Each structure stands twice: as C-alpha cells, then as structure tokens.
C-alpha cells in the first residue's frame, strides 16, 4: 500500500561560512530575498506541494529560526497600536503557515547525518528533502516538490532532482550517470560522481537540492562510512542504494537560484525585486542608469 507524502525535511544546521561576516550572528537560511527569508520561500514550496509538516534540522545556535516562525503576540499588538494591521497580519501568518517540527543536529557531520537525525520523526514515511542553498521557482506550473511527488505516486521510487549545468559548473556538483537514456525528463541512476573534473564527468546532469526519499534511506545511512571531510554524505548512501533499488533522476522544471553562492544570491534578489509591483520600476530604472554610465 502506497503511503501519502506528508513531510518535508529542510536542513538548516550549516555554518554558512561563505556568507561571513553576515552569518556570524544570523542563520544563512534567514538571509532575505528583498524582505522574505530564503527559508520562508522553501517552506511555502512545501506547503504549496500539499505537505503538512515541515521538519527543520537546526543547530543549537540557530534560535532565530524558531523565533521567526513562532507567535509573537506582543509584537503583533504593538504593530496594531501603530496602525500597521497589514504588517501584524503578516507576522501572525508566519506562525500558522505550517506545522513545524525542529530537530537539533548536535554535530556537523554532513548532509547524510542531518537526514539521519530525522529518523524518529519521519518513522516509515516517504518524505521530501529541500536544501537551503537551492531556491527553485516555477511560475508556469507546479513547483519542483509537487512535480516530484506526482512522479513518486506513479513510479513508487526515490527521486533525485537535477538539471543540466554549464561545463564551467560541473566540478561544483554531484554529477550523475544513467541507466540508458532519459524519457519525459525521467531517467534511472547508475552512479554519481561528486564534484568531478569536466573531463571525468559522466554527464552535465547535476544533483540540485531536491530529493524524495523513502524511509529505507535511514538504514543505508546508518551503514554509510564517513567520506569526504569525515562527513556522512547523502550522495554516498544513494550510490549504494541505486545498486538494488531503482532511483529516479528527474530533470525538474523551474528556475534555480544558487543562493548559497554570493552571485546566485544577488541574482535572486534582483530578479525577485523586478517581479514586485512596489519595486520593479525603481530597480529597473536604477539598472538602466548604471548601464548608461558605462556606455
């Protein structure tokens, strides 16, 4: 009997060293895309995909994440007294947008270890994994999590979300080789090479921050030895998994922003600002002004 997918896991325990000094005092996941934290967009992705519970993997140092999504009636009342009812409603919505469960990762032992920390919360259910560095937007249809859930309901297999990346970026990602060819954006994983040199890469298909996994992954992770950096790597576990279980490689539909990279983050801020009625004209005029000075 196939189980409904109700849960999403979002790892948020990383140190965010690429964004120092900003991340010395704040979680990387709380860096705003204009005025909305990246993490909030990813929680909304899960909600819009029909998921009911969001499991945030945090460290003890990331209490600001809890604060952001907790009810603060004093602040709400203060805003109302100042005539800011709309802002008060926005603040209130943060605490009611989803059921959020927190799991603490005591030590930074890799993504695989972070996922393993959720074993008792997930139990025997399938679940979606949304990585914080990958903000993915599809304005013309279902979001990436919903796309993968629909495929799982048909195929009953774990899924890795991927897209083709530029040759210059191949060495930044886990690159996949397939059993045969892709059909209708779907293939089956043969192997995965972590951050290969271009000449050693089996393809340009990169693993890009979305997974749909079943609870079988926990047993595999428990038996996965630490890899690069002494960490338990999720990719190592999946490589073992695909030897006896079909693992789907899905070329998802959507625009991905690598918000764990400084340039990717700036791209997202500009693009999102240009889509907002309250900002697009000013931002576009500013860009035009900059370009005119360079001519």
Secondary structure as a PSIPRED ss2 file (coil, helix, strand):
# PSIPRED VFORMAT (PSIPRED V4.0)

   1 X C   1.000  0.000  0.000
   2 X C   1.000  0.000  0.000
   3 X C   1.000  0.000  0.000
   4 X C   1.000  0.000  0.000
   5 X C   1.000  0.000  0.000
   6 X C   1.000  0.000  0.000
   7 X E   0.000  0.000  1.000
   8 X E   0.000  0.000  1.000
   9 X E   0.000  0.000  1.000
  10 X E   0.000  0.000  1.000
  11 X E   0.000  0.000  1.000
  12 X C   1.000  0.000  0.000
  13 X C   1.000  0.000  0.000
  14 X C   1.000  0.000  0.000
  15 X C   1.000  0.000  0.000
  16 X C   1.000  0.000  0.000
  17 X H   0.000  1.000  0.000
  18 X H   0.000  1.000  0.000
  19 X H   0.000  1.000  0.000
  20 X C   1.000  0.000  0.000
  21 X C   1.000  0.000  0.000
  22 X H   0.000  1.000  0.000
  23 X H   0.000  1.000  0.000
  24 X H   0.000  1.000  0.000
  25 X C   1.000  0.000  0.000
  26 X C   1.000  0.000  0.000
  27 X C   1.000  0.000  0.000
  28 X H   0.000  1.000  0.000
  29 X H   0.000  1.000  0.000
  30 X H   0.000  1.000  0.000
  31 X C   1.000  0.000  0.000
  32 X E   0.000  0.000  1.000
  33 X E   0.000  0.000  1.000
  34 X C   1.000  0.000  0.000
  35 X C   1.000  0.000  0.000
  36 X E   0.000  0.000  1.000
  37 X E   0.000  0.000  1.000
  38 X H   0.000  1.000  0.000
  39 X H   0.000  1.000  0.000
  40 X H   0.000  1.000  0.000
  41 X H   0.000  1.000  0.000
  42 X H   0.000  1.000  0.000
  43 X H   0.000  1.000  0.000
  44 X H   0.000  1.000  0.000
  45 X H   0.000  1.000  0.000
  46 X H   0.000  1.000  0.000
  47 X H   0.000  1.000  0.000
  48 X H   0.000  1.000  0.000
  49 X C   1.000  0.000  0.000
  50 X C   1.000  0.000  0.000
  51 X C   1.000  0.000  0.000
  52 X C   1.000  0.000  0.000
  53 X E   0.000  0.000  1.000
  54 X E   0.000  0.000  1.000
  55 X E   0.000  0.000  1.000
  56 X E   0.000  0.000  1.000
  57 X E   0.000  0.000  1.000
  58 X E   0.000  0.000  1.000
  59 X C   1.000  0.000  0.000
  60 X C   1.000  0.000  0.000
  61 X C   1.000  0.000  0.000
  62 X C   1.000  0.000  0.000
  63 X H   0.000  1.000  0.000
  64 X H   0.000  1.000  0.000
  65 X H   0.000  1.000  0.000
  66 X H   0.000  1.000  0.000
  67 X H   0.000  1.000  0.000
  68 X H   0.000  1.000  0.000
  69 X C   1.000  0.000  0.000
  70 X C   1.000  0.000  0.000
  71 X C   1.000  0.000  0.000
  72 X C   1.000  0.000  0.000
  73 X H   0.000  1.000  0.000
  74 X H   0.000  1.000  0.000
  75 X H   0.000  1.000  0.000
  76 X H   0.000  1.000  0.000
  77 X H   0.000  1.000  0.000
  78 X H   0.000  1.000  0.000
  79 X H   0.000  1.000  0.000
  80 X H   0.000  1.000  0.000
  81 X H   0.000  1.000  0.000
  82 X C   1.000  0.000  0.000
  83 X C   1.000  0.000  0.000
  84 X C   1.000  0.000  0.000
  85 X H   0.000  1.000  0.000
  86 X H   0.000  1.000  0.000
  87 X H   0.000  1.000  0.000
  88 X H   0.000  1.000  0.000
  89 X H   0.000  1.000  0.000
  90 X H   0.000  1.000  0.000
  91 X H   0.000  1.000  0.000
  92 X H   0.000  1.000  0.000
  93 X H   0.000  1.000  0.000
  94 X H   0.000  1.000  0.000
  95 X H   0.000  1.000  0.000
  96 X H   0.000  1.000  0.000
  97 X C   1.000  0.000  0.000
  98 X C   1.000  0.000  0.000
  99 X E   0.000  0.000  1.000
 100 X E   0.000  0.000  1.000
 101 X E   0.000  0.000  1.000
 102 X E   0.000  0.000  1.000
 103 X E   0.000  0.000  1.000
 104 X E   0.000  0.000  1.000
 105 X C   1.000  0.000  0.000
 106 X C   1.000  0.000  0.000
 107 X C   1.000  0.000  0.000
 108 X C   1.000  0.000  0.000
 109 X C   1.000  0.000  0.000
 110 X C   1.000  0.000  0.000
 111 X H   0.000  1.000  0.000
 112 X H   0.000  1.000  0.000
 113 X H   0.000  1.000  0.000
 114 X H   0.000  1.000  0.000
 115 X H   0.000  1.000  0.000
 116 X H   0.000  1.000  0.000
 117 X C   1.000  0.000  0.000
 118 X C   1.000  0.000  0.000
 119 X H   0.000  1.000  0.000
 120 X H   0.000  1.000  0.000
 121 X H   0.000  1.000  0.000
 122 X H   0.000  1.000  0.000
 123 X C   1.000  0.000  0.000
 124 X C   1.000  0.000  0.000
 125 X C   1.000  0.000  0.000
 126 X C   1.000  0.000  0.000
 127 X E   0.000  0.000  1.000
 128 X E   0.000  0.000  1.000
 129 X E   0.000  0.000  1.000
 130 X E   0.000  0.000  1.000
 131 X C   1.000  0.000  0.000
 132 X C   1.000  0.000  0.000
 133 X C   1.000  0.000  0.000
 134 X E   0.000  0.000  1.000
 135 X E   0.000  0.000  1.000
 136 X E   0.000  0.000  1.000
 137 X E   0.000  0.000  1.000
 138 X C   1.000  0.000  0.000
 139 X C   1.000  0.000  0.000
 140 X C   1.000  0.000  0.000
 141 X C   1.000  0.000  0.000
 142 X C   1.000  0.000  0.000
 143 X C   1.000  0.000  0.000
 144 X H   0.000  1.000  0.000
 145 X H   0.000  1.000  0.000
 146 X H   0.000  1.000  0.000
 147 X H   0.000  1.000  0.000
 148 X H   0.000  1.000  0.000
 149 X H   0.000  1.000  0.000
 150 X H   0.000  1.000  0.000
 151 X H   0.000  1.000  0.000
 152 X H   0.000  1.000  0.000
 153 X H   0.000  1.000  0.000
 154 X H   0.000  1.000  0.000
 155 X H   0.000  1.000  0.000
 156 X C   1.000  0.000  0.000
 157 X C   1.000  0.000  0.000
 158 X E   0.000  0.000  1.000
 159 X E   0.000  0.000  1.000
 160 X E   0.000  0.000  1.000
 161 X E   0.000  0.000  1.000
 162 X E   0.000  0.000  1.000
 163 X E   0.000  0.000  1.000
 164 X E   0.000  0.000  1.000
 165 X C   1.000  0.000  0.000
 166 X C   1.000  0.000  0.000
 167 X H   0.000  1.000  0.000
 168 X H   0.000  1.000  0.000
 169 X H   0.000  1.000  0.000
 170 X H   0.000  1.000  0.000
 171 X H   0.000  1.000  0.000
 172 X H   0.000  1.000  0.000
 173 X C   1.000  0.000  0.000
 174 X E   0.000  0.000  1.000
 175 X E   0.000  0.000  1.000
 176 X E   0.000  0.000  1.000
 177 X E   0.000  0.000  1.000
 178 X E   0.000  0.000  1.000
 179 X C   1.000  0.000  0.000
 180 X C   1.000  0.000  0.000
 181 X C   1.000  0.000  0.000
 182 X C   1.000  0.000  0.000
 183 X E   0.000  0.000  1.000
 184 X C   1.000  0.000  0.000
 185 X C   1.000  0.000  0.000
 186 X E   0.000  0.000  1.000
 187 X E   0.000  0.000  1.000
 188 X E   0.000  0.000  1.000
 189 X E   0.000  0.000  1.000
 190 X E   0.000  0.000  1.000
 191 X E   0.000  0.000  1.000
 192 X E   0.000  0.000  1.000
 193 X E   0.000  0.000  1.000
 194 X E   0.000  0.000  1.000
 195 X C   1.000  0.000  0.000
 196 X C   1.000  0.000  0.000
 197 X C   1.000  0.000  0.000
 198 X H   0.000  1.000  0.000
 199 X H   0.000  1.000  0.000
 200 X H   0.000  1.000  0.000
 201 X C   1.000  0.000  0.000
 202 X C   1.000  0.000  0.000
 203 X C   1.000  0.000  0.000
 204 X C   1.000  0.000  0.000
 205 X E   0.000  0.000  1.000
 206 X E   0.000  0.000  1.000
 207 X E   0.000  0.000  1.000
 208 X E   0.000  0.000  1.000
 209 X E   0.000  0.000  1.000
 210 X E   0.000  0.000  1.000
 211 X E   0.000  0.000  1.000
 212 X E   0.000  0.000  1.000
 213 X E   0.000  0.000  1.000
 214 X C   1.000  0.000  0.000
 215 X C   1.000  0.000  0.000
 216 X H   0.000  1.000  0.000
 217 X H   0.000  1.000  0.000
 218 X H   0.000  1.000  0.000
 219 X H   0.000  1.000  0.000
 220 X H   0.000  1.000  0.000
 221 X H   0.000  1.000  0.000
 222 X H   0.000  1.000  0.000
 223 X C   1.000  0.000  0.000
 224 X C   1.000  0.000  0.000
 225 X C   1.000  0.000  0.000
 226 X C   1.000  0.000  0.000
 227 X C   1.000  0.000  0.000
 228 X H   0.000  1.000  0.000
 229 X H   0.000  1.000  0.000
 230 X H   0.000  1.000  0.000
 231 X C   1.000  0.000  0.000
 232 X C   1.000  0.000  0.000
 233 X C   1.000  0.000  0.000
 234 X H   0.000  1.000  0.000
 235 X H   0.000  1.000  0.000
 236 X H   0.000  1.000  0.000
 237 X H   0.000  1.000  0.000
 238 X H   0.000  1.000  0.000
 239 X H   0.000  1.000  0.000
 240 X H   0.000  1.000  0.000
 241 X H   0.000  1.000  0.000
 242 X C   1.000  0.000  0.000
 243 X C   1.000  0.000  0.000
 244 X C   1.000  0.000  0.000
 245 X C   1.000  0.000  0.000
 246 X C   1.000  0.000  0.000
 247 X E   0.000  0.000  1.000
 248 X E   0.000  0.000  1.000
 249 X E   0.000  0.000  1.000
 250 X E   0.000  0.000  1.000
 251 X E   0.000  0.000  1.000
 252 X C   1.000  0.000  0.000
 253 X C   1.000  0.000  0.000
 254 X C   1.000  0.000  0.000
 255 X E   0.000  0.000  1.000
 256 X E   0.000  0.000  1.000
 257 X E   0.000  0.000  1.000
 258 X E   0.000  0.000  1.000
 259 X C   1.000  0.000  0.000
 260 X C   1.000  0.000  0.000
 261 X C   1.000  0.000  0.000
 262 X H   0.000  1.000  0.000
 263 X H   0.000  1.000  0.000
 264 X H   0.000  1.000  0.000
 265 X H   0.000  1.000  0.000
 266 X H   0.000  1.000  0.000
 267 X H   0.000  1.000  0.000
 268 X H   0.000  1.000  0.000
 269 X H   0.000  1.000  0.000
 270 X H   0.000  1.000  0.000
 271 X H   0.000  1.000  0.000
 272 X H   0.000  1.000  0.000
 273 X H   0.000  1.000  0.000
 274 X H   0.000  1.000  0.000
 275 X C   1.000  0.000  0.000
 276 X C   1.000  0.000  0.000
 277 X C   1.000  0.000  0.000
 278 X C   1.000  0.000  0.000
 279 X C   1.000  0.000  0.000
 280 X H   0.000  1.000  0.000
 281 X H   0.000  1.000  0.000
 282 X H   0.000  1.000  0.000
 283 X H   0.000  1.000  0.000
 284 X H   0.000  1.000  0.000
 285 X H   0.000  1.000  0.000
 286 X H   0.000  1.000  0.000
 287 X H   0.000  1.000  0.000
 288 X H   0.000  1.000  0.000
 289 X H   0.000  1.000  0.000
 290 X H   0.000  1.000  0.000
 291 X H   0.000  1.000  0.000
 292 X H   0.000  1.000  0.000
 293 X H   0.000  1.000  0.000
 294 X H   0.000  1.000  0.000
 295 X C   1.000  0.000  0.000
